[in-house]
Amino acid sequence: MSQNLSPAAGCFIEDAGLSPALPLNWKKPEIPVEPVIRNEFPDPESLLETAVGPLRRFMSAAIPFEFPVSLRKMNGEGERESYELDLKSRSAEIRAFDTEGMRRGIYELIREWRRNGNPEFSPRKIRRAPWLKTRIARCCFGPIKRPPLNRDELMDDVNYYPDAYLERLASEGINALWLTVSFADLCTTRFTPGDGKDKVRRYAKLQQTIDRCRRYGVKLYVFCIEPSSWEMNSPVLKKYPSLGGPEITGRKCFCPCSPEGKEYLYECMHEIFSSVKGLGGMINISIGEGITTCLSSMKLETDSDVQCPHRCALKPGEIMASALEVMNRGMRDASPDSELIAWFYIPFVHELPDTLKAIVEKAPEEVILQLNFESGAAVEQLGKKRVVGDYWQCIPEPSEVFDEFAKRTKKFRKKVSAKIQVGCSHEIATVPHVPVPGLLYRKFASMRKRGITHAMLGWYFGTTPGLMNEAAGQLAFLNTESVPEEEFLLDFARTIWGKEHAARAAEGWKIFSEAYRNYPLSNMIQYFGPVADGVIWPLYLYPQDRQLYPTWLLNDGKVSGDNLCECLENHTIDEAVVLFDKLASGWERGVRLFAPMRDAFRDHPERLRDIGLAEALGIHFSTAAGILRFYQLRRQFFRTGDPKLLNPMKEIVEREIESRRRLLLLRKQDSRLGFHPEAEDYKYTPRGIEKSIAQLQSLLESEFNRPAEKILEKERKIVRGKDSYLLGSGPVKCPYFTWSAEIRDSKLLLHVFNPDRDPVLDELYIGLDDMGENFPWLMHVSSTGHIYHISQGSECEIHPGESGWKVRVVIPEKALPGGSFRNLRINLIRPMHSYVNLPSWPEDRTDSSARLNLVFYDPANMGILALPPETGEK
């Protein structure tokens, strides 16, 4: 293992390529037979040595007689990676047009032996070519070049791509990887002479990585979010104001249409692709993540206009197409074979925006256009349509938005790439993969049907070597129109589990896939819910108003609390409990199929880890169901006072103690469990699990031993607000704003006056909740009139003036949390000067961190909105 890699990396790369471990019941040769490999394939750079080596190792360990394997070049020109495999009883010939086709053929021969379960073949011929040409993964244990660690793999001496890891990827069919860079780090232009101060070192490491990966047939793509916006006081803008566009959240967008903007983009792309040789290309988030071009100032989902003071007379789609043309030209002038993948990141979109339609039509033909496969998907659960954003492994169908996007790219003869998650996703990214190859089959079948030729197989997570990567590699060559799902699963299971256990494994995978469809379709459950790290969550008998923390960050060691409403914007807690119960019970049926196979595979460490992983996932799902049910019962208990509800709550705690103890044993057998690639560390560790067990034991021994009436009496004394405001009682004057609230015509009216205006950043946030029963009502706006977010069914008016700016909000009663004026709490914050100042009611915040889709909502810092006496019984 390379120096400074995470402990989990050892398991990630332990089984190099297709390990020489023999298939089950395959007798090892008593006397080793020297492999006969007749390599007649022209390979002047010796690129195939990294594939012939694994073949030689396998044959030495497995083939008890002389078995000649011939490698030959096919005549003429053919499709990249295509191959022919001619199998005889005791010989084989592999033919291909290029080195990568030969590489694929070599690994397929090894797989055929595994499927066969016998060194002798029934004579047959196999011809394959990939319909999915580019399959881009990422090093699952490499630095992500993002906060909080901001580690840049090009600035250290660690080899994140050891031979064993690359061999494993190549054997699974991965042919590309991506890593993160930025223009400011790599490019020095006449506009930015101070940039790129460490570029020589970065380019050297980048070239080393390109060369290392190329030996295994793996191309390297750089990933960017460019062009980046400018700081308001940037010296570059003072000298070249035409590089700046609209202002948003205290920054200036980049103007890609000015002569200077085009020159900057061309220079940066040309420098990167001139400074290193052999780059596969660039993946660039052109819209949606971070502040980049002037299109960042518009709401792409609604096709609002670009808020630009310069008004270049181009429409948004034309602006982006122009920027892509310049970037593509700069790249191709330096490296004609490189590819630019323009990624449009618009997760919460319900129909394809006109702007994106125009981009598809006008973008250069060579540019590959990428969209997230599930963005805006609407899927029925429990009789209701649930509309979600992206990053869903459990949704095998494309969203209507992606479907239309794919059709348009085909109409205008453009190439399209699908951003998907192969191994795992935000549903649970603290495991190496979720074994649902049946869902992956359906996803790939729909991609093939739509003419998708490229795919980004994961974000920072979802690309760990193993079962799902290999399934993707097989599906990339499979004609899903002629091979049904069950046939694929059985054939794939023979490769992984051998003939004797294939049917059982395929049935288990099928059960897992159907169970996983019950994962509650809510991005907030992905982002803040109890699946990824619920195994270290405490449980509280009394309401604590403690917030939930992001599942993809370490959060300085903080563990989520009991304000479960934060992850339930698409479901009630009752619905979420039903779905998680279905998921957990269905998954357990699959685990029972795999568990008896442990003894048969006691000498196969990777198969044992697969069985343990399935069991660990079952614990994660049952824990999530248990946490939600615990708080569902807590609500009912304090609402009704029924003492009989305490027993099932206590039973949940007892079950959690036992299942977490079991997870401790599984974690000892598989160090990958708990590791989250985006967090760059473990979300849970043995110590964290042990600490949670101690908390649960204390809960049983202390609080659950009290009589029900004593528990109820203590709960009634808990104050759930920092302050109180009587609705309709007039303005509250705070140091930086004045606000009031009233009920009129069955609507809640909020008025806020913000004196003066901060020239750097001036915003208003309002949060309302109903004591944590339902998802909070949230609003986030700026003094410039930009509405970043407002909960559905509400209205907001922003009125700027000489003495300050006013905000008027109208919320119908049915749009409030719980659909009622009862039990409401409120928090108002005026973020100023790049979030340095956060004046608030009921009390000022000192923490400037916002939470994704929750902004500054903090259930522990709320003030009560008291109903006036005449409406108290409404």
C-alpha positions, -999 to 999 in steps of 0.1 A, spaced: 0 0 0 13 35 -9 25 58 18 -1 80 35 -31 62 19 -61 58 41 -64 25 61 -94 16 40 -73 18 8 -57 -15 18 -89 -34 12 -97 -13 -19 -66 -25 -37 -59 -58 -19 -72 -80 -47 -52 -69 -77 -71 -74 -110 -89 -107 -111 -71 -124 -82 -54 -158 -90 -76 -173 -62 -93 -202 -79 -130 -205 -86 -148 -227 -60 -142 -264 -63 -115 -259 -90 -86 -282 -82 -53 -265 -82 -26 -281 -104 -4 -304 -84 25 -296 -106 25 -260 -120 24 -258 -158 43 -230 -175 17 -208 -193 20 -207 -231 11 -172 -243 19 -166 -280 19 -128 -282 19 -118 -318 1 -85 -312 21 -54 -322 27 -34 -290 58 -11 -294 51 6 -260 46 -26 -241 12 -14 -229 -2 -49 -228 23 -62 -202 -1 -50 -175 -28 -73 -189 -6 -103 -199 8 -104 -163 -26 -112 -147 -33 -138 -174 0 -155 -168 -6 -155 -130 -41 -170 -134 -30 -197 -158 -1 -206 -135 -24 -210 -106 -54 -226 -123 -46 -245 -156 -32 -280 -150 -22 -287 -186 -7 -268 -215 -32 -243 -228 -18 -221 -256 -33 -186 -258 -26 -166 -289 -28 -128 -291 -33 -115 -327 -41 -83 -344 -72 -81 -366 -68 -68 -401 -79 -33 -410 -95 -7 -387 -121 -14 -362 -139 -1 -332 -118 8 -302 -119 -19 -274 -137 -45 -297 -123 -80 -297 -129 -116 -307 -124 -146 -285 -121 -180 -302 -123 -207 -276 -113 -243 -282 -113 -272 -257 -77 -266 -247 -66 -234 -265 -78 -199 -271 -71 -171 -296 -78 -134 -289 -80 -110 -318 -84 -72 -316 -78 -40 -336 -60 -21 -308 -43 -26 -275 -74 -18 -255 -95 -44 -274 -68 -69 -266 -68 -59 -230 -106 -64 -228 -102 -98 -245 -76 -110 -221 -97 -102 -191 -127 -117 -207 -108 -150 -212 -101 -150 -174 -138 -144 -167 -148 -172 -191 -127 -196 -171 -144 -184 -139 -179 -187 -154 -170 -221 -168 -157 -235 -135 -135 -258 -155 -102 -252 -174 -116 -269 -206 -141 -251 -228 -169 -261 -251 -157 -246 -284 -173 -213 -293 -166 -177 -305 -173 -145 -287 -174 -111 -304 -179 -79 -284 -177 -42 -288 -186 -15 -263 -216 6 -268 -206 27 -237 -172 40 -250 -160 60 -221 -164 48 -185 -150 74 -161 -144 66 -125 -124 83 -97 -98 72 -72 -120 65 -42 -93 73 -16 -77 103 -33 -78 139 -21 -109 158 -33 -93 193 -33 -123 208 -14 -129 221 21 -124 213 49 -90 196 41 -83 212 7 -58 185 -1 -44 187 -36 -30 154 -49 -8 173 -74 11 190 -45 22 159 -26 45 129 -33 19 102 -26 11 77 -53 -27 74 -53 -26 51 -83 -6 20 -72 -2 -8 -98 -25 -32 -79 -53 -6 -78 -50 3 -115 -49 -34 -125 -81 -39 -105 -98 -10 -123 -86 -23 -157 -99 -58 -150 -133 -43 -142 -136 -24 -175 -129 11 -162 -110 31 -189 -109 66 -175 -104 84 -142 -108 121 -132 -90 143 -108 -96 179 -97 -76 210 -109 -83 247 -113 -72 273 -138 -57 295 -110 -33 266 -100 -22 256 -135 -25 287 -158 -6 319 -161 -22 344 -185 -15 380 -193 -46 389 -172 -35 367 -143 3 368 -141 3 359 -105 -15 326 -110 1 292 -114 30 298 -90 33 260 -83 23 248 -118 57 232 -127 53 209 -97 17 202 -105 22 195 -141 51 171 -133 28 151 -109 0 152 -134 22 138 -162 34 111 -139 -2 101 -131 -12 102 -168 17 79 -177 11 55 -148 -26 52 -157 -20 48 -194 0 16 -188 -33 0 -178 -54 15 -206 -69 42 -183 -71 77 -196 -70 106 -172 -95 135 -173 -91 167 -154 -122 180 -136 -129 217 -132 -156 242 -123 -145 270 -146 -142 298 -154 -143 308 -117 -159 340 -105 -140 369 -91 -138 385 -57 -155 419 -57 -122 437 -50 -101 416 -74 -72 435 -88 -77 417 -121 -112 433 -125 -98 467 -117 -74 464 -146 -97 444 -169 -133 453 -159 -147 435 -190 -138 402 -174 -165 408 -148 -202 402 -151 -232 402 -127 -228 403 -90 -240 374 -69 -235 365 -32 -206 389 -29 -187 378 -61 -186 389 -97 -194 364 -124 -169 358 -152 -178 373 -186 -170 347 -213 -182 368 -242 -158 398 -241 -127 396 -262 -107 394 -230 -129 367 -216 -125 346 -247 -87 351 -247 -85 340 -211 -105 308 -217 -84 299 -247 -51 306 -230 -60 284 -200 -72 255 -220 -43 256 -244 -17 258 -216 -31 228 -197 -32 206 -228 1 218 -241 19 213 -208 11 176 -204 8 148 -230 -19 122 -232 -47 138 -212 -81 122 -221 -98 155 -218 -116 177 -193 -149 174 -174 -162 209 -166 -193 218 -146 -203 246 -170 -236 255 -151 -249 248 -117 -221 243 -91 -204 274 -78 -204 308 -94 -189 308 -128 -201 327 -159 -230 352 -160 -254 323 -164 -249 318 -126 -270 349 -121 -301 334 -137 -324 306 -125 -318 280 -151 -348 260 -140 -372 288 -149 -352 303 -178 -349 337 -161 -328 362 -178 -291 368 -171 -288 397 -147 -259 414 -165 -253 452 -166 -232 449 -198 -260 432 -219 -239 416 -247 -271 410 -267 -266 372 -266 -292 348 -252 -281 325 -223 -278 295 -246 -256 314 -271 -234 327 -243 -227 291 -230 -222 278 -266 -197 305 -273 -177 298 -241 -177 261 -250 -165 268 -285 -135 288 -272 -126 262 -245 -129 234 -270 -107 252 -295 -80 260 -269 -79 224 -259 -79 208 -294 -53 232 -308 -30 217 -282 -43 181 -281 -66 172 -311 -77 139 -296 -88 152 -262 -125 155 -252 -143 183 -235 -173 171 -214 -196 200 -205 -215 190 -174 -248 209 -167 -256 204 -131 -293 212 -125 -305 187 -100 -339 201 -91 -354 207 -125 -389 196 -137 -386 202 -174 -357 208 -198 -350 246 -197 -350 265 -230 -315 276 -222 -303 240 -222 -322 233 -254 -304 261 -271 -270 249 -258 -277 214 -272 -284 229 -305 -256 254 -307 -227 238 -288 -197 226 -309 -202 191 -323 -171 177 -307 -182 188 -271 -198 159 -251 -228 172 -232 -235 157 -198 -265 157 -175 -273 138 -143 -294 108 -152 -320 112 -124 -323 150 -122 -359 159 -115 -371 123 -115 -407 118 -103 -412 83 -89 -443 69 -71 -439 56 -36 -469 47 -14 -493 60 -40 -477 95 -43 -453 110 -68 -420 119 -51 -399 144 -71 -362 143 -63 -329 158 -75 -299 137 -85 -275 111 -71 -298 81 -69 -285 46 -73 -319 31 -64 -337 48 -94 -329 29 -126 -350 49 -149 -340 83 -164 -359 114 -155 -381 130 -181 -357 158 -182 -328 136 -190 -349 117 -215 -357 148 -235 -320 159 -232 -309 127 -247 -334 129 -275 -323 165 -284 -287 156 -284 -295 128 -309 -315 151 -330 -287 176 -333 -261 149 -337 -243 157 -305 -226 132 -281 -242 128 -247 -228 116 -214 -248 104 -184 -237 112 -149 -246 82 -128 -236 64 -96 -225 28 -101 -213 16 -67 -232 37 -42 -245 72 -38 -257 97 -12 -283 71 -2 -254 55 17 -218 63 8 -201 49 39 -199 15 23 -177 5 -7 -208 -4 -28 -244 -15 -26 -248 -49 -44 -278 -42 -67 -265 -52 -102 -301 -57 -113 -308 -20 -109 -276 -12 -127 -287 -35 -156 -319 -15 -159 -301 18 -159 -276 7 -185 -303 -8 -207 -321 25 -207 -289 44 -215 -281 20 -244 -316 25 -257 -311 63 -258 -277 62 -275 -256 72 -245 -219 67 -254 -202 82 -224 -207 80 -186 -193 95 -155 -197 65 -131 -195 84 -98 -187 115 -79 -162 114 -50 -180 82 -40 -195 53 -59 -164 41 -78 -148 17 -53 -134 -14 -70 -155 -45 -67 -188 -61 -77 -206 -31 -90 -177 -17 -110 -173 -51 -127 -210 -53 -134 -207 -19 -151 -178 -31 -172 -197 -61 -184 -229 -41 -191 -209 -17 -212 -204 -45 -238 -238 -62 -234 -267 -60 -259 -294 -56 -233 -321 -60 -260 -312 -96 -265 -300 -105 -230 -327 -101 -203 -319 -91 -168 -322 -125 -152 -299 -141 -177 -273 -113 -171 -275 -117 -133 -271 -155 -135 -242 -152 -159 -225 -125 -138 -231 -145 -107 -212 -174 -122 -182 -151 -127 -183 -139 -91 -197 -168 -71 -191 -198 -94 -216 -222 -110 -226 -239 -77 -238 -208 -60 -247 -186 -90 -285 -191 -88 -286 -183 -51 -265 -152 -55 -285 -140 -85 -317 -144 -65 -301 -125 -35 -292 -96 -58 -327 -96 -72 -341 -93 -37 -317 -66 -28 -327 -46 -59 -364 -48 -52 -358 -39 -15 -337 -9 -24 -365 6 -44 -381 13 -10 -354 38 0 -375 69 7 -370 92 -23 -359 124 -5 -327 142 -11 -328 154 24 -328 119 37 -297 113 16 -281 145 29 -290 144 66 -308 112 73 -299 82 95 -287 57 69 -250 66 63 -240 70 100 -271 63 120 -251 35 137 -234 61 159 -265 83 165 -276 87 201 -313 84 209 -331 108 232 -362 102 253 -368 139 258 -369 165 230 -334 181 226 -340 202 195 -306 191 182 -300 195 145 -289 169 120 -255 170 103 -245 164 67 -238 128 58 -209 136 36 -188 157 61 -170 149 93 -187 179 110 -159 183 136 -169 151 152 -205 162 159 -232 136 157 -268 142 146 -295 148 171 -333 143 172 -348 170 150 -358 144 124 -381 168 105 -350 182 87 -347 151 65 -384 146 58 -393 172 32 -407 146 8 -424 123 34 -442 123 67 -424 104 94 -451 77 92 -444 72 54 -406 72 60 -410 45 87 -432 23 64 -406 26 35 -376 19 57 -393 -11 73 -399 -25 38 -363 -18 28 -349 -34 60 -371 -65 60 -366 -70 23 -328 -66 26 -328 -91 54 -344 -117 32 -315 -113 7 -289 -115 35 -304 -149 46 -296 -162 11 -259 -152 13 -252 -161 49 -250 -199 44 -223 -194 17 -198 -182 43 -184 -217 50 -180 -226 13 -160 -194 7 -139 -194 39 -107 -193 18 -120 -164 -5 -115 -132 15 -132 -109 -10 -164 -131 -11 -164 -131 27 -162 -93 26 -191 -92 1 -212 -114 25 -202 -92 55 -210 -60 35 -245 -72 27 -251 -79 64 -236 -45 74 -260 -28 49 -289 -46 66 -278 -32 99 -276 4 84 -312 0 70 -327 -15 102 -310 12 123 -325 39 101 -359 23 104 -354 20 142 -343 57 147 -373 70 127 -397 46 145 -383 56 179 -390 93 173 -424 85 158 -433 67 190 -418 95 211 -442 120 194 -471 97 201 -462 91 237 -459 128 246 -490 136 226 -512 109 242 -494 100 274 -500 63 267 -474 44 288 -477 13 266 -457 32 239 -426 32 261 -421 -6 257 -416 -6 219 -393 24 223 -372 5 248 -371 -26 225 -357 -4 197 -329 7 220 -321 -29 230 -321 -40 193 -298 -11 184 -273 -22 211 -272 -57 197 -270 -47 160 -242 -22 167 -222 -48 185 -226 -70 155 -214 -42 132 -183 -38 154 -173 -74 144 -181 -68 108 -159 -37 109 -130 -57 121 -133 -79 91 -137 -51 66 -119 -18 72 -138 -2 43 -169 1 64 -175 37 76 -151 53 52 -167 81 32 -146 93 2 -160 128 2 -153 132 39 -119 118 32 -121 98 64 -144 75 85 -179 87 93 -179 60 120 -152 41 137 -152 13 163 -147 39 190 -177 59 178 -199 28 177 -188 18 212 -196 53 224 -231 51 209 -237 18 226 -227 32 260 -252 61 255 -280 37 246 -272 15 277 -273 46 299 -306 56 283 -320 22 293 -306 22 328 -316 58 337 -345 75 318 -364 44 307 -366 32 344 -387 62 354 -425 59 357 -444 72 326 -460 100 347 -426 113 358 -413 113 322 -444 132 311 -440 157 339 -404 164 331 -412 169 294 -439 195 302 -412 216 319 -390 217 288 -390 252 271 -388 249 233 -379 285 225 -353 311 233 -378 340 232 -415 346 225 -434 370 202 -472 376 203 -485 376 168 -499 410 158 -482 428 187 -462 451 164 -426 456 154 -396 441 172 -366 463 169 -333 444 166 -298 460 162 -297 455 124 -333 450 114 -369 454 125 -396 428 121 -432 420 128 -457 392 121 -495 389 121 -523 367 109 -547 381 83 -572 363 61 -558 329 71 -523 339 61 -492 347 81 -477 380 71 -441 389 79 -426 423 75 -388 430 78 -370 463 74 -332 462 70 -317 497 74 -289 507 50 -273 481 27 -240 463 30 -222 468 -3 -204 434 -1 -233 411 9 -267 417 24 -293 389 27 -322 378 48 -330 343 61 -363 333 78 -370 299 92 -403 286 106 -410 253 123 -437 235 143 -415 222 171 -398 197 148 -430 179 137 -427 186 100 -401 199 75 -394 236 83 -405 265 61 -375 284 48 -367 315 29 -334 330 17 -333 363 -3 -308 391 -10 -311 429 -10 -306 429 -48 -339 411 -52 -325 376 -58 -347 349 -42 -324 319 -36 -351 299 -19 -386 301 -6 -408 272 4 -436 263 -20 -469 281 -19 -455 314 -4 -449 349 -18 -421 373 -11 -417 410 -22 -384 428 -19 -384 466 -20 -351 485 -21 -350 521 -9 -326 549 0 -328 542 37 -326 504 34 -346 475 20 -379 459 30 -392 424 27 -429 414 28 -437 377 31 -472 361 27 -476 325 38 -510 307 36 -518 286 66 -517 254 46 -481 262 35 -468 264 70 -452 234 87 -480 212 98 -505 234 79 -514 253 110 -506 285 130 -502 264 161 -469 256 177 -450 279 153 -414 290 160 -394 315 140 -358 326 135 -347 356 114 -311 363 104 -296 391 83 -263 377 69 -239 406 61 -204 412 48 -197 377 35 -214 361 65 -190 378 89 -220 393 107 -251 372 114 -275 394 135 -304 373 144 -337 370 164 -340 356 189 -303 359 195 -272 365 173 -255 336 157 -217 331 160 -216 301 136 -215 312 100 -219 278 84 -250 271 65 -265 237 57 -274 225 23 -311 232 16 -315 242 53 -295 274 51 -292 287 87 -321 267 102 -312 258 138 -339 242 159 -321 252 191 -323 289 183 -359 295 177 -384 320 192 -421 310 198 -448 327 177 -476 329 202 -512 330 190 -533 360 203 -561 350 227 -589 353 201 -573 328 178 -559 305 204 -587 279 199 -587 281 161 
